[in-house]
Amino acid sequence: MGADDESPLEANRRAWDLMTPVHLDAPFYDTPAFLAGASTLKPVEVALAGEVAGLRILHLQCHFGLDSLSWARLGARVTGMDFSPAAIAAARALAGQCGIPADFKVADVQQLKTPDDPFDLVVTTYGVLCWLEDLDAWADGVRRNLRPGGRLILVDFHPVLEALHPGKMTGAMSYFPAPRAVGTWTRGSYAARDATIAYHEFRWQHTVAGVVTSLLDQGLALEAIEEYPYSSFPLFEELTHCRDGLWFSEETAAHPYMFSVAARRGTT
């Protein structure tokens, strides 16, 4: 099967399999610092989660597990899921290297089943929504994996950035979704622009309203929606000032860079 015959899911999985070994060595992720004891968690998700010691956390789209293992270092019992077998293999290796008890599973987060022991907290953060074709299926999986009363924390880059910086986030060239995702060829990666890899990938644009509606349709109750005039990562050239792990523009921000949603499953 050639690249032109691949489904979007197959193409994206292949892309992330290629990116994983590059990202393991990329300064962007700084795996050596993590192995030395540093946390990769950002202030926004830590504040939203609160105390996590003893909680069962499901980390969706965990890549090669640095955030998952950082949650585990805070005392949570963590399961990380990602559709890339290469990423999950790397996460398991890192967990063994660090001696951190965590479980990692290969799974498409748009096809999650109801587990035997649902989770207290589902977490998904940073560059996650653009890889989802079906928000309704994703939200259904979130609900299925939360125990009654369990919570979801979502933090992602704000979809308005695609309208303000056309083509740099999802390729939709608009705040609103394109009729369908357009496949593009990419060289390098966001974490290692000079890497000698090339791959076909597909991304989808989702509005904040679309994300929230998908969760409401599954019966989740919204606790908070926030928008932030800063970013956890220096996405754009104007984000030059880092304070307490967050990146700001020298000028007062005229638009949000990130948003978050906290939601809770009902008790029945």
C-alpha positions in Angstrom: 0.0 0.0 0.0 1.4 3.4 -1.0 1.1 6.6 0.9 -1.8 7.8 -1.4 -3.7 4.6 -0.5 -3.3 5.0 3.3 -6.3 6.0 5.5 -5.7 9.2 7.6 -5.4 7.0 10.7 -2.8 4.7 9.1 -0.8 7.7 7.7 -0.8 9.5 11.0 0.2 6.4 12.9 3.1 5.8 10.5 4.1 9.5 11.0 4.2 9.2 14.8 6.1 6.0 14.6 8.8 7.9 12.5 8.8 10.9 14.9 9.2 8.9 18.1 12.9 8.0 17.9 13.7 11.5 16.7 11.7 13.1 19.6 13.4 10.8 22.2 16.7 12.6 21.4 15.3 16.1 20.7 16.2 19.0 23.0 12.5 20.0 22.8 11.5 17.1 25.0 14.8 17.0 27.0 14.5 13.4 28.0 17.8 13.5 29.9 16.4 16.1 32.2 13.3 14.0 32.8 15.5 11.0 33.6 17.4 13.1 36.1 14.1 13.9 37.9 12.5 16.8 36.1 8.8 17.0 35.5 7.4 17.7 32.0 4.0 18.9 33.3 3.0 22.5 32.8 1.4 24.8 35.4 -2.0 24.9 33.7 -2.7 21.2 33.9 -1.2 20.8 37.3 -3.5 23.5 38.6 -6.6 22.0 37.0 -5.8 18.5 38.3 -5.2 19.5 41.9 -4.0 16.7 44.2 -3.5 13.5 42.2 -1.8 11.2 44.7 -3.7 7.9 44.7 -5.9 8.8 41.7 -6.2 6.5 38.7 -5.3 8.6 35.7 -5.8 7.8 32.0 -3.5 9.9 29.9 -4.7 10.0 26.3 -2.4 10.5 23.3 0.5 10.2 25.7 3.3 10.0 22.9 6.3 8.4 24.6 5.1 8.9 28.1 7.0 11.7 29.7 3.9 13.5 31.0 2.4 10.1 32.0 5.4 9.3 34.1 5.5 12.8 35.5 1.9 12.3 36.8 3.1 9.0 38.3 5.9 10.7 40.1 3.2 12.8 41.8 1.7 9.6 43.2 -1.0 8.8 40.6 -1.6 5.4 39.2 -1.3 6.1 35.5 -2.2 4.4 32.3 -1.0 6.1 29.1 -2.5 5.4 25.7 -1.3 6.3 22.2 -2.0 4.9 18.7 1.7 4.7 17.9 3.3 1.3 18.8 6.7 2.9 18.6 5.7 5.5 21.1 4.2 3.0 23.5 7.3 0.8 23.3 9.5 3.8 24.1 7.2 4.8 27.0 7.5 1.3 28.5 11.2 1.4 28.1 11.5 4.7 29.9 9.2 3.5 32.7 11.5 0.5 33.2 14.6 2.7 33.1 13.2 5.1 35.8 11.6 2.4 37.9 8.2 4.2 37.7 5.1 1.9 37.8 2.9 2.9 34.9 0.9 1.0 32.3 1.1 1.9 28.6 -1.3 0.6 25.9 -1.6 1.0 22.2 -5.0 2.4 21.4 -6.9 4.7 19.1 -8.6 7.2 21.5 -11.5 7.4 19.0 -12.3 3.7 19.6 -12.0 3.3 23.4 -14.1 0.6 25.1 -15.5 0.6 28.6 -12.7 -0.6 31.0 -13.3 -3.0 33.9 -12.0 -0.4 36.3 -12.8 3.2 35.1 -10.5 6.1 35.9 -10.8 9.0 38.4 -9.2 11.4 35.9 -8.7 11.5 32.1 -6.0 13.9 31.0 -5.2 15.0 27.4 -2.9 18.0 26.6 -1.2 20.0 23.9 -1.6 19.3 20.2 -4.1 16.5 20.7 -7.4 17.6 19.1 -6.0 18.2 15.7 -5.3 14.5 15.2 -8.9 13.5 15.9 -11.3 13.1 13.0 -14.3 12.1 15.1 -14.9 14.3 18.2 -18.1 12.5 19.1 -16.3 9.1 19.2 -13.5 10.6 21.3 -16.0 12.1 23.8 -17.8 8.8 24.0 -14.5 7.1 24.9 -13.8 9.8 27.5 -17.1 9.1 29.2 -16.7 5.4 29.0 -13.3 5.6 30.8 -14.4 7.9 33.6 -15.9 6.4 36.8 -19.1 8.1 37.9 -18.0 11.5 39.3 -14.7 11.2 37.5 -13.2 14.3 35.7 -11.7 15.2 32.3 -8.9 17.8 31.9 -8.2 19.0 28.4 -5.6 21.6 27.6 -4.8 22.5 24.0 -3.7 25.2 21.7 -6.5 27.6 20.8 -8.1 26.9 17.4 -8.2 30.6 16.7 -4.5 30.4 16.0 -5.2 28.7 12.7 -7.1 31.8 11.6 -4.5 34.2 12.8 -1.5 32.1 11.5 -3.1 30.3 8.5 -1.6 26.9 7.8 0.6 26.7 10.8 -1.6 24.6 13.1 -4.0 22.4 11.2 -4.0 23.6 7.6 -7.7 24.5 7.6 -6.7 28.2 7.0 -9.7 29.2 9.1 -11.1 29.0 12.6 -13.8 26.8 11.3 -13.3 23.2 10.1 -12.5 22.5 6.5 -14.9 20.1 4.7 -12.3 17.4 5.1 -8.8 17.0 6.3 -6.2 17.6 3.6 -3.1 15.3 3.6 0.2 17.0 3.5 3.8 15.9 3.3 6.0 17.0 6.1 9.8 16.9 6.6 11.3 17.0 10.0 9.0 17.6 13.0 7.8 20.4 15.3 10.4 19.1 17.8 13.3 18.6 15.4 12.8 20.7 12.3 16.1 19.4 10.7 15.3 15.7 11.2 15.8 13.6 8.1 12.3 12.1 8.1 9.4 12.7 5.8 5.8 11.5 6.2 2.2 12.0 5.1 -0.1 13.4 7.7 -3.7 14.5 8.2 -5.0 17.1 10.7 -8.5 18.3 11.6 -9.7 21.7 12.8 -12.1 21.8 15.7 -13.8 24.9 17.2 -14.1 25.3 21.0 -17.8 25.0 20.6 -17.4 21.7 18.7 -15.3 20.3 21.5 -17.6 21.4 24.2 -20.7 20.2 22.4 -19.2 16.7 21.9 -18.7 16.5 25.7 -22.1 17.8 26.6 -23.7 15.3 24.2 -22.1 12.6 26.2 -23.7 13.9 29.4 -20.5 15.4 30.9 -21.0 18.4 33.0 -18.7 21.4 32.4 -16.9 22.7 35.4 -14.7 25.3 33.7 -13.7 26.7 30.3 -10.6 28.9 30.3 -8.7 30.8 27.6 -5.1 31.9 28.2 -3.1 34.9 26.8 0.1 32.8 27.0 1.4 29.4 25.9 3.1 26.5 27.6 5.4 26.3 24.6 7.0 29.1 22.5 4.9 28.4 19.4 5.4 31.7 17.7 8.2 34.2 17.5 6.4 36.8 19.6 6.4 34.5 22.6 9.8 35.5 23.9 9.3 35.9 27.6 9.1 32.8 29.9 7.8 33.2 33.4 7.1 30.3 35.7 7.1 27.8 32.8 4.7 29.9 30.6 5.5 31.9 27.4 4.3 35.4 27.0 4.6 38.1 24.3 6.3 41.3 25.2 3.1 43.1 24.2 -0.2 42.5 25.8 -1.8 39.5 24.1 -4.7 40.4 21.8 -5.9 36.8 21.5 -5.7 33.5 23.4 -2.9 30.9 22.7 -4.5 28.1 24.7 -7.8 26.9 26.1 -8.8 24.4 28.7 -11.9 22.4 29.5 -12.7 20.7 32.8 -15.7 18.4 32.9 -17.1 15.8 35.1 -19.1 12.6 34.5 -22.4 12.4 36.5 -22.6 10.1 39.6 -24.9 7.6 37.9 
